Amino acid sequence: MDRADIVHDNFLRRVAAGELPAGRAPAGPMTAVQARAVYRAACVSRALDRQARQMQRAGTGFYTIGSSGHEAMAAVALALRPDDMALLHYRDAAFQIARAGQVEGQDPVRDMLLSFAASVEDPISGGRHKVLGSKALMIPPQTSTIASHLPKAVGAAYSIGLARGAGRPEHAVLAADSVVMASFGDASLNHSTAQGALNAAGWASWSGAALPVLFVCEDNGIGISTRSPKGWVTAVLGSRPGVRVFSCDGLDMYDTYRRAVEATGFVRRARKPAVLHLSCVRLYGHAGADQPTTYLSRTEVEADEAQDPLLHMVRLMGQAAVMAAPEALAIYQAVAEEVAVHAAAVVLRPRLGSAADVMAAIVPPGRVGVPPNAPSSEARAACFGSDFRTMDDPQPMGRLITWALTDLMLACRDVVVMGQDVGVKGGVYGITQKLAARFGARVIDTLLDEQSILGLAIGMAQNGFVPLPEIQFLAYLHNAEDQLRGEAATLPFFSNGQFSNPMVLRIAGLGYQKGFGGHFHNDNSLAVLRDIPGLIVCCPSTGAEAAMLLRECVRLAREECRVVVFVEPIALYPTRDLADPGDGLWMTRYPPPEARLGIGEVGVNGEGDLAIVTYGNGHHLASQAAIRIAEQGVATRIIDLRWLVPLPLASLGTALDGATRMLVVDECRRSGNVSEGVMTWALENGFHRAARLTAQDSFIATGPAYAATLPSVQGIVDAALALHAAR
C-alpha cells in the first residue's frame, strides 16, 4: 500500500477518534484567522501531494516530489510579506499556497495542478517543468535540488542595500525594507553552494554590509536515503559568524510562526542575515517511486508518520479554541474533493507539442526602459581625469576596456561591477583600475568565491541592476559554472520568460601569456560555455573592437535581458605591436561612446581567395601570418568571428562570398570548441575546401613551452599554404 494512502487513512481515523499526538500547548502571536489559514494551506498541500501520485499512476501527471511533512512552511509564509522575494525549496508548496491567500486573484490549486500535468497553461513554466513559482507572489521558480539558489539570494539581498545607497534601478522589484527568503533541505546544507552562500552572507555582514536575507533550513533529518548525523545541522548552522540562528519546531505551527516572526523581524530591522532552523518530518519518502521501507525500518517510517504535522495542527487548534476536530476533518475532506474536481479538468488541458514550443522561453522578452544617459564632454572629462587627454592616442586593449567600462558606468546608473580585487587594486591586470574611485559603491570587492560572485550578480540582476561580474581567470569559472548553466540561463526557461537575470560576465582567459601561470592562468577551452541554451559568448581581438563589443553586450543585457559572457584575451591586454617590435600597429584609438558592433557582426580584413576564420589571439596571429603568406603570392582575407555563441553563421557566409578555401584557426582545444561548429557548418553547406588548425587537447605548460600546444604564426602559414596548394 502506498505510504501516502496509509498516512491519509491514519489522519481520517485518528482525528475522528480524537487520537492526536502529544505536544506543547499553543503559544505565541498567531491569531485564530492565521491558524485557520495555515491549516487550510496545509490541507491543500497534502491533497495536492496525493493527487500528484494519482495523476502519475494514470499517466496524466509527471511530478511526485511532495511537501508532506513540511507544511509548517505555511506559517513561515505568514511571517513574511507577499512582496518579499522567496526562493523556495521544492517541498514548499504550503508556503506558496499560504502566500497566495494573501494576494487577490490567486488560484494555487489550479495553478499547481496545471504544473503537475505539464500543461501550457501552467502560469509559471508554461508546461516546461514542475516548479514552485509565481510572478504575482514574488516567487521566482527554482529547479535546484542542491541549494544552488542560495548564492543568488545573497545577491538579491545585497541589491536592496545598494539600491538605497547608490540609487534605485529603473527595473527594481524589491522595496527598500524587503527581506529575501531562501529555503533548502538539511541534506543540501552540505553542498558547496549552501556553505558558500552562508559564508558569503556572514562575511558581508561581518564587513558591515546590509544583507537582509533569511535562510530557512528545513531539517527532516534525511536526504533521500542518507540520514543527517544527529546534531550535525545545529552544529553547522551555529558555527557561522555573522549569521544569527533561530530554531523552531515544524510540528508546531504556533512555535514556527512565533520564531519566523522573530527571525524576519530581526532581518528586516537589523539588515543582517539569519537562519531559521525548522525541524520537521518527511512523509511518503523522497518521491513517488521511492519506497522508504527499502532503507528505513518500518518502525522508523511509522514513527515519522505518527508525528504528522496536520495531526498536530488539529490538536493545537483544538487547544486554542480555534477549531474543533470535526470541523478540521471536514475541511480536510472538502479540500481533497476540491483538488480532485480541479484535477479532472486540468488533465484535459493542452501540453507542449513541438521543439519550437519548448524552446520559446529560452530567450527572455526584452524590456522597455529609459535609454542610457549621454554624458556631456565636460562630465566625461571630469570623470576620466587625465585619461581624457589621451583618448585620441592609440592604446592597447586593456586600457580601452577600462575606458569602455567607465563610459558605461557613467551612462548607465544600473550597471555595477563586482569581483575579487576589482576595487582598489583594479583587478589582476588593472582593467578595473580607477572605477572604485569614480563610482564608489557600484564597484564591489567580493570574497574569493566564484560561486558567490556569480550568485551576487544573478540576485542583483533580479532586482533591476545590470551586473558586470568579473572572474579573474577562465579556469576559475569551473568552480562556479553551474551558476550560469543551472541558474542564470534556466530562469527565463522555467518561468516562461517572466523572470530574467541579465548580466555581462567578464572573464580574463585564453593562452599566450609568455612564461606565466601555466594552465590555471591560461585556460584555452570554451567548451563549457558552448552548449548552454540562451547564453551569448563574445571575444574581442583589438582594443577598439573590445570597447564596441562590450557596449553591445551591455545593451543586450539592459534591453534584451540576455546573459552574456565577454571573454577577454589576457595576452592581448598589453599587446601593442603587429609585425615588428615598436610598430604599434595592434593598438587602436578609443571609439566614440555611442559606437557599437552589433551581435552577429564579423570583422573582415582583405579580399583574398583564402579565408582565415578566427577570433581573439588567433586574429593577431593570423594577421602576422598573412604578411608572410602574401610574400608567397597568396592573398588572404581574415574573418574575425567576435561572436562565438551563437556562431554568426549568416555573417560568416556573407564574409566568405568569393572565397574558395577556408582555414579555421582556433586557439582553443581541438575537441569541443569553436572550430568544430564552424567546420560542421561549412561541410553541411557544401564548403568542402576547409581545414582547421587548433590547440592540442592538452593543458598549457608554464615557462618556455607556454605556446607549444597552441597555434603559431608559422603553423598558420604552413596550414594556409598547404590548403592553397590542395586541389
PLY file of the C-alpha trace (Angstrom):
ply
format ascii 1.0
element vertex 727
property float x
property float y
property float z
element edge 726
property int vertex1
property int vertex2
end_header
0.00 0.00 0.00
1.28 3.48 -0.90
2.54 5.28 2.23
0.54 8.33 1.10
-2.65 6.29 1.44
-1.55 4.98 4.83
-0.90 8.50 6.13
-4.25 9.66 4.73
-6.18 6.81 6.35
-4.35 7.36 9.63
-5.36 11.03 9.60
-9.02 10.28 8.99
-9.08 7.60 11.69
-7.11 9.43 14.35
-8.91 12.76 14.01
-12.32 11.04 14.11
-11.25 9.10 17.20
-9.53 12.03 18.89
-6.21 10.14 18.90
-3.95 13.14 18.45
-0.21 13.24 19.20
1.02 14.85 22.38
2.86 18.13 22.32
3.24 21.58 23.82
0.26 23.85 24.24
-0.15 26.58 21.59
1.67 29.80 22.43
2.70 32.91 20.57
1.25 35.70 18.45
-0.57 33.60 15.83
-4.22 34.66 15.59
-7.18 32.39 15.03
-7.54 33.68 11.47
-3.89 32.93 10.78
-4.13 29.47 12.31
-7.07 28.60 10.08
-5.20 29.93 7.04
-2.14 27.83 7.84
-4.23 24.72 8.36
-6.13 25.17 5.12
-2.90 25.73 3.19
-1.52 22.56 4.78
-4.60 20.58 3.75
-4.36 21.88 0.18
-0.68 20.98 0.01
-1.36 17.49 1.35
-4.23 16.91 -1.07
-2.07 18.06 -3.98
0.65 15.58 -2.98
-1.83 12.72 -3.04
-3.39 13.91 -6.28
0.01 14.13 -7.96
0.59 10.45 -7.24
-2.81 9.52 -8.60
-2.17 11.54 -11.74
1.18 9.84 -12.25
-0.42 6.39 -11.95
-2.99 7.44 -14.54
-0.32 8.79 -16.89
-1.65 12.35 -16.64
0.85 13.80 -14.14
4.61 13.99 -14.21
5.87 15.01 -10.78
5.58 13.43 -7.34
8.15 15.06 -5.04
5.80 16.31 -2.38
5.70 18.67 0.57
4.09 16.34 3.11
5.71 16.81 6.49
6.90 20.33 5.64
3.51 22.04 5.92
4.75 24.37 8.68
6.24 26.46 5.89
2.75 27.94 5.53
3.35 29.64 8.89
6.68 30.97 7.65
4.86 32.49 4.67
2.59 34.44 7.00
5.60 35.82 8.86
6.86 37.42 5.65
5.26 39.99 3.38
3.89 38.92 -0.01
6.36 41.30 -1.70
9.38 39.71 0.00
11.22 37.64 -2.58
11.03 33.91 -1.80
13.36 31.36 -3.40
11.73 28.10 -2.42
12.84 24.56 -1.66
10.88 22.07 -3.75
8.96 20.88 -0.65
7.41 24.30 -0.03
4.01 24.05 -1.70
2.36 25.04 1.59
4.37 28.27 1.62
3.20 29.24 -1.86
-0.39 28.30 -1.09
-0.39 30.37 2.10
1.16 33.34 0.31
-1.45 33.03 -2.47
-4.08 33.50 0.22
-2.60 36.94 0.91
-2.83 38.18 -2.69
-6.03 38.88 -4.60
-6.99 36.76 -7.59
-4.83 33.70 -6.95
-5.89 30.07 -7.53
-2.99 27.95 -6.23
-4.86 24.65 -6.57
-5.44 25.00 -10.28
-2.02 26.55 -10.84
-0.14 23.68 -9.22
-2.27 21.02 -10.87
-1.54 22.58 -14.26
2.12 22.29 -13.36
1.74 18.61 -12.39
0.03 18.00 -15.73
2.74 19.86 -17.69
0.08 22.00 -19.33
0.96 25.03 -21.41
-1.49 26.88 -19.18
0.75 26.36 -16.14
1.14 30.01 -15.14
4.78 29.79 -14.12
6.66 27.47 -16.51
4.18 27.10 -19.36
4.40 23.31 -19.05
8.19 23.04 -19.17
8.75 21.73 -15.66
7.00 21.27 -12.36
8.32 24.21 -10.34
7.04 26.28 -7.49
6.89 29.89 -8.54
4.67 32.85 -9.29
5.29 36.31 -10.68
2.36 37.71 -8.71
3.67 36.20 -5.47
7.32 37.30 -5.91
8.43 33.67 -6.07
10.95 33.14 -8.89
10.99 29.46 -9.83
13.83 27.27 -8.58
14.84 23.92 -10.01
17.66 23.41 -7.55
17.91 20.26 -5.51
21.33 21.18 -4.12
20.82 24.71 -2.75
22.33 26.35 -5.82
19.76 29.13 -5.45
21.26 30.32 -2.16
24.09 32.41 -3.67
21.63 34.48 -5.67
19.53 35.01 -2.54
22.60 36.70 -1.07
22.88 38.77 -4.24
19.24 39.85 -4.19
19.54 40.84 -0.53
22.71 42.82 -1.20
20.99 44.68 -4.02
18.40 46.08 -1.61
21.03 47.90 0.40
22.90 49.06 -2.69
19.69 50.46 -4.17
19.23 52.51 -1.01
22.72 53.97 -1.19
23.65 54.09 -4.87
20.24 54.71 -6.40
17.27 52.51 -7.13
17.43 50.88 -10.61
14.61 51.55 -13.02
13.59 47.88 -13.07
13.93 47.20 -9.34
11.20 44.99 -7.86
12.12 44.87 -4.17
11.12 47.51 -1.64
13.75 49.31 0.40
12.75 47.34 3.52
12.29 43.96 1.81
13.62 40.66 3.06
14.81 37.88 0.75
13.97 34.35 1.89
15.63 31.20 0.59
14.74 27.72 1.85
16.60 24.44 1.48
16.85 20.97 2.99
19.23 19.67 5.62
20.98 17.38 3.12
21.58 20.34 0.79
23.29 22.17 3.64
26.35 20.01 2.91
26.68 21.23 -0.67
29.32 23.80 -1.54
26.69 26.25 -2.78
24.97 26.28 0.60
28.23 26.50 2.51
29.48 29.25 0.19
26.28 31.27 0.45
26.19 31.09 4.24
29.86 32.02 4.34
29.35 34.92 1.93
26.39 36.18 3.96
28.39 36.04 7.16
31.43 37.64 5.51
29.35 40.52 4.15
27.59 41.01 7.47
30.89 40.91 9.37
32.20 43.52 6.92
29.31 45.83 7.72
27.21 45.40 4.58
23.43 45.44 4.73
22.23 41.95 3.85
18.56 41.27 4.68
18.41 37.57 3.82
16.62 34.84 5.76
17.71 31.28 5.09
15.29 28.56 6.14
16.83 25.13 6.66
14.04 22.54 6.59
15.55 19.73 8.59
13.68 16.46 8.16
16.80 14.51 9.06
17.32 12.68 5.80
18.48 13.25 2.22
16.74 10.64 0.05
18.13 7.64 1.98
21.07 9.13 3.90
20.45 10.34 7.43
21.92 13.61 8.64
24.08 12.81 11.69
22.34 13.74 14.91
23.17 17.30 15.89
25.07 17.97 12.66
22.77 20.64 11.22
22.60 22.52 14.52
26.38 22.46 14.83
26.98 23.60 11.25
24.46 26.43 11.35
25.70 27.59 14.72
29.28 27.88 13.54
28.69 30.72 11.08
29.95 34.10 12.34
27.80 37.00 11.25
24.68 34.84 10.77
22.14 34.66 13.60
20.29 31.38 14.10
16.67 30.91 15.15
15.17 27.45 15.72
11.61 26.21 15.65
9.56 23.03 15.83
7.98 22.38 12.45
5.37 20.16 14.08
4.08 23.18 16.00
2.67 25.87 13.72
2.40 28.31 16.62
6.08 27.92 17.51
7.06 28.09 13.84
5.15 31.31 13.31
6.49 32.87 16.51
10.10 32.12 15.67
9.65 33.03 12.00
8.24 36.42 13.05
11.23 36.93 15.32
13.70 35.91 12.62
12.04 38.02 9.94
11.78 40.98 12.28
15.48 40.74 13.10
16.50 40.56 9.43
14.22 43.41 8.40
15.22 45.64 11.31
18.95 44.92 11.54
19.51 44.33 7.78
21.56 41.29 8.76
21.38 37.63 7.68
19.74 34.92 9.74
18.87 31.24 9.51
15.62 29.70 10.67
16.33 26.07 11.54
12.98 24.34 11.13
12.83 20.73 12.31
10.20 18.60 10.60
9.46 15.12 9.28
9.38 13.77 5.76
6.34 11.69 4.87
5.96 9.23 1.95
9.66 9.01 1.10
11.59 11.23 -1.30
9.23 10.96 -4.30
6.53 8.73 -5.75
8.86 5.95 -6.86
10.80 5.98 -3.59
9.86 3.33 -1.03
11.26 4.44 2.32
10.92 0.97 3.80
13.73 -0.21 1.50
16.27 1.77 3.54
14.43 2.60 6.79
12.84 0.17 9.17
9.06 0.08 9.30
9.32 1.27 12.89
11.24 4.39 11.78
8.78 5.13 8.97
5.75 4.72 11.21
7.33 6.88 13.92
7.57 9.78 11.47
4.03 9.16 10.25
2.76 9.26 13.82
4.09 12.82 14.03
2.10 14.02 11.03
2.11 17.83 11.35
-1.54 18.01 10.29
-2.47 15.91 13.31
-0.52 18.34 15.50
-2.33 21.26 13.85
-5.70 19.74 14.72
-4.58 19.27 18.34
-3.18 22.78 18.62
-6.25 24.45 17.11
-8.48 22.49 19.46
-6.42 23.55 22.48
-6.51 27.18 21.30
-10.30 27.01 20.74
-9.77 27.93 17.10
-11.31 24.85 15.51
-12.71 21.60 16.81
-11.62 18.27 15.37
-14.87 17.61 13.41
-14.53 20.91 11.55
-10.84 20.24 10.87
-11.74 16.83 9.45
-14.48 18.33 7.29
-12.09 20.94 5.86
-9.50 18.25 5.10
-12.06 16.15 3.22
-13.63 19.11 1.40
-10.22 20.28 0.21
-9.41 16.80 -1.09
-12.64 16.78 -3.08
-11.95 20.26 -4.44
-8.49 19.22 -5.62
-9.87 16.09 -7.28
-12.50 18.09 -9.17
-9.90 20.55 -10.43
-7.58 17.70 -11.42
-10.23 16.06 -13.57
-10.45 19.24 -15.62
-6.77 20.12 -15.64
-5.60 16.84 -17.18
-7.54 17.74 -20.32
-5.70 21.00 -20.86
-3.17 21.30 -23.74
0.52 20.48 -23.39
3.64 21.49 -25.25
3.91 19.67 -28.54
6.90 20.82 -30.58
10.52 21.76 -30.17
9.63 25.34 -31.01
7.07 25.38 -28.21
9.59 24.09 -25.68
12.33 26.47 -26.80
10.17 29.59 -26.98
11.18 30.67 -23.48
14.94 30.12 -23.71
15.43 33.75 -24.72
13.50 36.13 -22.44
11.47 39.00 -23.83
13.15 42.37 -23.90
12.11 45.29 -21.78
11.46 48.94 -22.45
13.36 51.36 -20.31
14.93 54.76 -20.11
17.83 54.90 -22.59
21.33 55.41 -21.25
22.42 58.92 -20.43
24.53 60.80 -22.94
27.04 62.46 -20.61
28.40 65.77 -21.79
32.01 66.18 -22.78
32.52 68.14 -19.58
31.07 65.35 -17.45
33.24 62.76 -19.18
36.32 64.92 -18.79
35.64 65.31 -15.08
35.12 61.56 -14.66
38.11 60.41 -16.73
40.54 63.00 -15.40
43.96 62.80 -17.02
42.89 59.83 -19.17
40.60 62.13 -21.14
43.53 63.93 -22.70
44.99 60.72 -24.18
41.86 59.34 -25.82
42.93 60.28 -29.32
46.15 58.31 -28.99
46.35 54.63 -29.99
46.12 52.39 -26.91
46.36 48.68 -26.12
43.22 46.65 -25.47
43.42 46.67 -21.68
43.20 50.43 -21.40
40.33 50.70 -23.87
38.29 48.15 -21.91
38.87 50.26 -18.79
37.63 53.34 -20.60
34.63 51.48 -22.02
33.67 50.34 -18.50
33.97 53.92 -17.29
31.74 55.27 -20.05
29.19 52.51 -19.47
29.00 53.17 -15.73
28.77 56.89 -16.38
25.90 56.45 -18.85
24.03 53.62 -17.10
23.48 54.03 -13.37
22.15 50.47 -13.11
25.50 48.99 -14.19
27.57 47.57 -11.33
30.95 45.82 -11.33
31.87 43.07 -8.87
34.58 40.51 -8.35
37.69 39.70 -6.40
40.19 42.60 -6.36
38.19 44.75 -8.80
38.08 47.71 -6.40
41.12 49.47 -5.01
43.57 47.15 -6.76
41.74 47.50 -10.07
41.83 43.80 -10.93
44.72 41.44 -11.53
45.55 43.18 -14.83
44.38 46.67 -13.91
41.30 46.56 -16.12
39.01 47.97 -13.42
41.53 50.48 -12.09
40.09 53.85 -11.03
36.50 52.55 -11.23
36.13 52.37 -7.45
37.31 55.97 -7.11
34.96 57.05 -9.88
31.83 55.11 -8.92
32.13 54.15 -5.26
29.68 51.50 -4.02
28.84 50.39 -7.55
32.25 48.67 -7.66
32.11 45.72 -5.28
35.15 43.88 -3.98
34.00 40.36 -3.19
35.41 37.49 -1.22
37.34 34.77 -3.01
34.49 32.52 -4.17
33.38 32.34 -7.78
30.00 30.82 -6.87
29.31 33.79 -4.62
30.47 36.27 -7.28
28.07 34.86 -9.85
25.30 34.43 -7.26
25.74 38.08 -6.29
25.33 39.06 -9.94
22.29 36.84 -10.55
20.47 38.09 -7.47
21.25 41.73 -8.18
20.06 41.30 -11.76
16.70 40.06 -10.48
16.32 43.39 -8.68
16.95 45.59 -11.69
20.72 46.05 -11.70
22.85 45.19 -14.72
25.81 43.39 -13.17
29.23 43.08 -14.79
30.84 40.38 -12.63
34.47 39.51 -13.23
36.03 36.05 -12.97
39.78 36.52 -12.72
40.75 33.61 -14.97
38.81 31.30 -17.28
39.99 28.22 -15.36
38.33 29.62 -12.23
34.92 29.62 -13.88
34.71 25.87 -13.44
34.33 26.37 -9.68
31.01 28.05 -10.37
29.83 27.11 -13.85
26.51 25.74 -12.59
25.55 29.25 -11.52
25.44 30.02 -15.25
24.13 26.70 -16.52
21.72 25.72 -13.76
20.61 29.12 -12.51
21.13 32.17 -14.75
20.43 30.51 -18.10
17.44 28.48 -16.92
15.47 31.23 -15.18
13.66 32.53 -18.30
13.05 28.96 -19.47
11.43 27.76 -16.25
9.47 30.98 -15.76
8.18 31.19 -19.33
10.07 34.44 -19.73
8.51 36.12 -16.69
11.79 36.36 -14.77
15.26 37.13 -16.06
18.71 37.93 -14.72
20.54 39.96 -17.38
24.27 40.39 -16.93
27.61 40.56 -18.71
30.15 38.20 -17.21
33.70 39.34 -17.92
36.30 36.55 -17.92
40.00 37.00 -18.49
41.25 33.94 -20.31
42.83 32.08 -23.20
46.52 31.44 -23.74
49.77 33.02 -24.96
50.89 34.70 -21.74
54.62 34.41 -22.16
56.00 32.16 -19.48
53.33 33.00 -16.90
50.88 30.94 -14.98
50.53 27.67 -16.84
47.08 26.14 -17.15
45.30 27.95 -14.33
46.01 31.36 -15.83
45.91 30.33 -19.50
42.91 28.04 -19.82
42.02 27.70 -23.50
38.72 25.86 -23.64
35.30 27.43 -24.13
33.51 24.10 -24.42
31.75 24.52 -21.09
30.05 27.67 -22.42
29.12 26.46 -25.88
26.18 24.19 -25.01
24.24 26.40 -22.57
20.96 27.35 -24.25
20.38 31.09 -24.50
23.89 32.11 -23.49
25.82 34.61 -25.64
29.63 34.45 -25.76
31.73 37.24 -27.25
35.50 37.58 -27.66
37.33 40.69 -28.93
40.75 40.86 -30.53
41.59 44.58 -30.66
41.03 47.42 -28.23
38.53 49.36 -30.34
36.66 46.17 -31.06
36.61 45.31 -27.34
35.09 48.68 -26.42
32.37 48.49 -29.07
31.57 44.84 -28.37
31.37 45.42 -24.62
28.88 48.22 -25.21
26.76 45.89 -27.32
26.95 43.20 -24.65
25.68 45.65 -22.05
22.91 46.72 -24.41
21.92 43.08 -24.86
21.67 42.73 -21.10
19.90 46.03 -20.38
17.40 45.92 -23.24
17.08 42.26 -24.21
17.63 40.74 -20.75
20.34 38.41 -22.01
23.10 36.63 -20.12
26.36 37.38 -21.93
29.91 36.15 -21.39
32.66 38.52 -22.53
35.95 36.60 -22.85
38.94 38.92 -22.75
42.21 37.51 -24.19
44.74 38.21 -21.44
47.73 38.14 -23.78
46.20 40.94 -25.87
45.65 43.31 -22.92
49.13 44.86 -23.30
49.83 43.95 -26.93
51.00 46.95 -28.95
52.81 45.60 -31.99
51.89 43.51 -35.03
54.88 42.60 -37.20
57.88 44.34 -35.72
58.82 45.48 -32.23
57.75 49.07 -31.75
55.48 49.28 -34.80
52.44 49.93 -32.57
50.14 48.51 -35.22
47.94 46.46 -32.87
46.96 49.46 -30.80
43.77 51.33 -31.70
42.08 54.59 -30.85
39.16 54.70 -28.46
35.90 54.73 -30.45
33.22 57.35 -29.67
30.99 56.32 -26.72
27.98 55.67 -28.95
29.82 53.30 -31.33
28.90 49.63 -31.08
29.43 46.40 -33.01
26.10 44.60 -33.19
25.58 40.98 -32.26
26.45 38.76 -35.21
28.72 41.27 -36.95
32.03 39.79 -38.01
35.21 41.61 -38.96
36.78 41.19 -42.40
40.25 42.28 -43.44
41.32 41.55 -47.01
39.65 40.07 -50.09
41.75 37.01 -50.83
40.51 33.68 -52.10
41.87 32.03 -48.95
39.85 32.92 -45.86
41.27 32.53 -42.37
38.44 32.35 -39.86
39.48 33.02 -36.30
38.95 35.11 -33.15
40.82 36.51 -30.16
44.55 35.81 -30.17
44.03 33.98 -33.45
43.24 37.28 -35.17
46.58 38.72 -34.07
48.47 35.59 -35.13
46.64 35.34 -38.45
47.39 39.00 -39.21
51.09 38.30 -38.68
50.86 35.13 -40.78
49.07 36.97 -43.59
52.17 39.12 -44.15
54.32 36.02 -44.69
51.67 34.30 -46.79
51.47 37.37 -49.06
55.21 37.09 -49.61
54.44 33.72 -51.24
52.00 35.39 -53.64
48.84 34.21 -51.85
46.17 36.75 -50.89
44.10 36.15 -47.77
41.08 37.55 -46.05
40.90 37.34 -42.26
37.46 36.89 -40.78
37.24 37.75 -37.09
34.22 35.94 -35.67
33.89 38.05 -32.49
30.65 36.26 -31.51
31.35 32.65 -30.52
27.95 31.58 -29.15
25.78 31.54 -31.10
28.12 31.50 -34.07
27.42 34.35 -36.53
26.85 31.94 -39.40
24.84 34.27 -41.64
27.52 36.96 -41.42
30.22 34.35 -41.87
28.56 33.14 -45.05
28.47 36.68 -46.40
32.09 37.28 -45.44
33.13 34.10 -47.28
31.47 35.17 -50.51
34.03 34.73 -53.28
36.43 32.66 -51.17
37.07 29.06 -52.19
39.20 27.91 -49.28
38.77 28.34 -45.54
41.26 27.75 -42.74
39.77 27.86 -39.26
42.32 28.91 -36.64
41.10 28.07 -33.15
43.33 28.84 -30.17
41.14 26.59 -28.03
41.46 22.83 -27.80
40.62 20.67 -30.78
37.74 18.93 -29.02
34.56 20.74 -28.09
35.43 24.24 -29.21
34.60 26.83 -31.86
36.32 25.19 -34.82
34.01 22.17 -34.56
30.97 24.37 -35.04
32.46 26.30 -37.95
33.68 23.16 -39.73
30.36 21.40 -39.28
28.52 24.39 -40.75
30.95 24.54 -43.68
30.55 20.90 -44.58
26.77 21.00 -44.18
26.68 23.95 -46.56
28.92 22.48 -49.26
32.11 24.35 -48.38
34.48 21.38 -48.65
37.86 23.05 -49.11
38.19 23.70 -45.41
40.73 22.79 -42.79
41.38 23.72 -39.21
44.37 24.48 -37.06
43.68 24.22 -33.34
45.36 23.90 -30.00
46.14 20.40 -28.86
43.85 18.61 -26.42
46.23 19.50 -23.62
46.65 21.73 -20.65
49.04 24.66 -21.08
52.53 24.49 -19.63
54.36 27.25 -17.85
57.82 28.50 -18.80
59.36 28.34 -22.28
56.81 25.77 -23.50
53.87 28.09 -22.83
52.81 28.09 -26.51
53.96 24.62 -27.51
50.42 23.23 -27.68
48.88 26.32 -29.32
48.59 27.51 -32.92
51.59 29.58 -34.02
52.25 32.12 -36.76
54.38 29.61 -38.64
51.78 26.91 -38.15
49.15 29.17 -39.73
51.47 29.96 -42.64
52.14 26.28 -43.28
48.49 25.25 -42.98
47.32 28.11 -45.22
49.84 27.39 -47.97
49.04 23.68 -47.84
45.33 24.42 -48.19
46.02 26.83 -51.05
48.03 24.18 -52.89
45.47 21.42 -52.38
43.15 20.54 -55.24
0 1
1 2
2 3
3 4
4 5
5 6
6 7
7 8
8 9
9 10
10 11
11 12
12 13
13 14
14 15
15 16
16 17
17 18
18 19
19 20
20 21
21 22
22 23
23 24
24 25
25 26
26 27
27 28
28 29
29 30
30 31
31 32
32 33
33 34
34 35
35 36
36 37
37 38
38 39
39 40
40 41
41 42
42 43
43 44
44 45
45 46
46 47
47 48
48 49
49 50
50 51
51 52
52 53
53 54
54 55
55 56
56 57
57 58
58 59
59 60
60 61
61 62
62 63
63 64
64 65
65 66
66 67
67 68
68 69
69 70
70 71
71 72
72 73
73 74
74 75
75 76
76 77
77 78
78 79
79 80
80 81
81 82
82 83
83 84
84 85
85 86
86 87
87 88
88 89
89 90
90 91
91 92
92 93
93 94
94 95
95 96
96 97
97 98
98 99
99 100
100 101
101 102
102 103
103 104
104 105
105 106
106 107
107 108
108 109
109 110
110 111
111 112
112 113
113 114
114 115
115 116
116 117
117 118
118 119
119 120
120 121
121 122
122 123
123 124
124 125
125 126
126 127
127 128
128 129
129 130
130 131
131 132
132 133
133 134
134 135
135 136
136 137
137 138
138 139
139 140
140 141
141 142
142 143
143 144
144 145
145 146
146 147
147 148
148 149
149 150
150 151
151 152
152 153
153 154
154 155
155 156
156 157
157 158
158 159
159 160
160 161
161 162
162 163
163 164
164 165
165 166
166 167
167 168
168 169
169 170
170 171
171 172
172 173
173 174
174 175
175 176
176 177
177 178
178 179
179 180
180 181
181 182
182 183
183 184
184 185
185 186
186 187
187 188
188 189
189 190
190 191
191 192
192 193
193 194
194 195
195 196
196 197
197 198
198 199
199 200
200 201
201 202
202 203
203 204
204 205
205 206
206 207
207 208
208 209
209 210
210 211
211 212
212 213
213 214
214 215
215 216
216 217
217 218
218 219
219 220
220 221
221 222
222 223
223 224
224 225
225 226
226 227
227 228
228 229
229 230
230 231
231 232
232 233
233 234
234 235
235 236
236 237
237 238
238 239
239 240
240 241
241 242
242 243
243 244
244 245
245 246
246 247
247 248
248 249
249 250
250 251
251 252
252 253
253 254
254 255
255 256
256 257
257 258
258 259
259 260
260 261
261 262
262 263
263 264
264 265
265 266
266 267
267 268
268 269
269 270
270 271
271 272
272 273
273 274
274 275
275 276
276 277
277 278
278 279
279 280
280 281
281 282
282 283
283 284
284 285
285 286
286 287
287 288
288 289
289 290
290 291
291 292
292 293
293 294
294 295
295 296
296 297
297 298
298 299
299 300
300 301
301 302
302 303
303 304
304 305
305 306
306 307
307 308
308 309
309 310
310 311
311 312
312 313
313 314
314 315
315 316
316 317
317 318
318 319
319 320
320 321
321 322
322 323
323 324
324 325
325 326
326 327
327 328
328 329
329 330
330 331
331 332
332 333
333 334
334 335
335 336
336 337
337 338
338 339
339 340
340 341
341 342
342 343
343 344
344 345
345 346
346 347
347 348
348 349
349 350
350 351
351 352
352 353
353 354
354 355
355 356
356 357
357 358
358 359
359 360
360 361
361 362
362 363
363 364
364 365
365 366
366 367
367 368
368 369
369 370
370 371
371 372
372 373
373 374
374 375
375 376
376 377
377 378
378 379
379 380
380 381
381 382
382 383
383 384
384 385
385 386
386 387
387 388
388 389
389 390
390 391
391 392
392 393
393 394
394 395
395 396
396 397
397 398
398 399
399 400
400 401
401 402
402 403
403 404
404 405
405 406
406 407
407 408
408 409
409 410
410 411
411 412
412 413
413 414
414 415
415 416
416 417
417 418
418 419
419 420
420 421
421 422
422 423
423 424
424 425
425 426
426 427
427 428
428 429
429 430
430 431
431 432
432 433
433 434
434 435
435 436
436 437
437 438
438 439
439 440
440 441
441 442
442 443
443 444
444 445
445 446
446 447
447 448
448 449
449 450
450 451
451 452
452 453
453 454
454 455
455 456
456 457
457 458
458 459
459 460
460 461
461 462
462 463
463 464
464 465
465 466
466 467
467 468
468 469
469 470
470 471
471 472
472 473
473 474
474 475
475 476
476 477
477 478
478 479
479 480
480 481
481 482
482 483
483 484
484 485
485 486
486 487
487 488
488 489
489 490
490 491
491 492
492 493
493 494
494 495
495 496
496 497
497 498
498 499
499 500
500 501
501 502
502 503
503 504
504 505
505 506
506 507
507 508
508 509
509 510
510 511
511 512
512 513
513 514
514 515
515 516
516 517
517 518
518 519
519 520
520 521
521 522
522 523
523 524
524 525
525 526
526 527
527 528
528 529
529 530
530 531
531 532
532 533
533 534
534 535
535 536
536 537
537 538
538 539
539 540
540 541
541 542
542 543
543 544
544 545
545 546
546 547
547 548
548 549
549 550
550 551
551 552
552 553
553 554
554 555
555 556
556 557
557 558
558 559
559 560
560 561
561 562
562 563
563 564
564 565
565 566
566 567
567 568
568 569
569 570
570 571
571 572
572 573
573 574
574 575
575 576
576 577
577 578
578 579
579 580
580 581
581 582
582 583
583 584
584 585
585 586
586 587
587 588
588 589
589 590
590 591
591 592
592 593
593 594
594 595
595 596
596 597
597 598
598 599
599 600
600 601
601 602
602 603
603 604
604 605
605 606
606 607
607 608
608 609
609 610
610 611
611 612
612 613
613 614
614 615
615 616
616 617
617 618
618 619
619 620
620 621
621 622
622 623
623 624
624 625
625 626
626 627
627 628
628 629
629 630
630 631
631 632
632 633
633 634
634 635
635 636
636 637
637 638
638 639
639 640
640 641
641 642
642 643
643 644
644 645
645 646
646 647
647 648
648 649
649 650
650 651
651 652
652 653
653 654
654 655
655 656
656 657
657 658
658 659
659 660
660 661
661 662
662 663
663 664
664 665
665 666
666 667
667 668
668 669
669 670
670 671
671 672
672 673
673 674
674 675
675 676
676 677
677 678
678 679
679 680
680 681
681 682
682 683
683 684
684 685
685 686
686 687
687 688
688 689
689 690
690 691
691 692
692 693
693 694
694 695
695 696
696 697
697 698
698 699
699 700
700 701
701 702
702 703
703 704
704 705
705 706
706 707
707 708
708 709
709 710
710 711
711 712
712 713
713 714
714 715
715 716
716 717
717 718
718 719
719 720
720 721
721 722
722 723
723 724
724 725
725 726
